[in-house]
Amino acid sequence: MDVSATELVAGHVAGALAAAQAKGVETDTVARCLLSEAIRLFRKAGRSTDDIAAELTALADNLDEDATYGFIRP
């Protein structure tokens, strides 16, 4: 059975959250660390600062899971 990249990462995040909780580290702190690590990986992959910023902006613009994406026409 193949595991998707999303499932693989989600499993690691769950483990990181459990380890952080055991040490009294807040979930918000773990989330900030994960964002920093994601940005480091984008840079390592050769993505430009502007490209990374655009990626993060697109994600931020679509935080509301119940809203329709701005670029999708009804």
N, C-alpha and C positions, 0 to 999 in steps of 0.2 A: 504494500500500500504506500503510495507516494504521499508525502506531506507537502502542502503548499508553503511558500515562503511566509505567508501571513500566519499560518498555523505554527510554523517553526519559531518565528519571532515571538508570537503570542505566548508560547510555552516558556521561552526564556524570560520574557517580561514578568510572567506570573511567578517564576522562580525568584527573580530579582525583587519583586514586591514582597514575597514571603520572607526573604532574607532581610530586607530592609525593615519590615515590620518587627522581626525578631530582635533587631538592634535599635528599635525606637526611631527609625528614620521615617519621616512623613512621606506619604504618597506624592505630594506636590514636589518634594525635593527629588524624588526618583524621576518624576516626569521631566523636570528641568534637566537632570543629568542625561536622560534619554534623548531629549532634543539636542543637547550639546553633542552627544555622540553621533546622532544622525547627521548633524552639520559637518562633523569631522569626517564621516564616511563620504558625504557628498564631495567634500574637498579632495579627499583621497582619490575619488573616482574621476577627478579632473573637472568637476563642474565649477563654473565661475561664480563669483559672489553674487552677481546680478541674477544668474539662473537659480541659485539657491534661494535668494530672496523672493523670486517670483514663485517658486515652489511653495514656500512657507506662506506667502500672501494668498495664493490660491486655496491652500488648506484653511487658512484663517477666514477667508471670505465665505467658506462653505461649512462652517462649524455646525450650523443648525441642520440636524439630520432630517428634520421635517420639511425644510424649505426646498424649493426647486432650485437647481443650479442655475446661476445667472446666464450661462451660455446656452441653455436648453430652451428651445421654443415650445410653447404649449401646443 
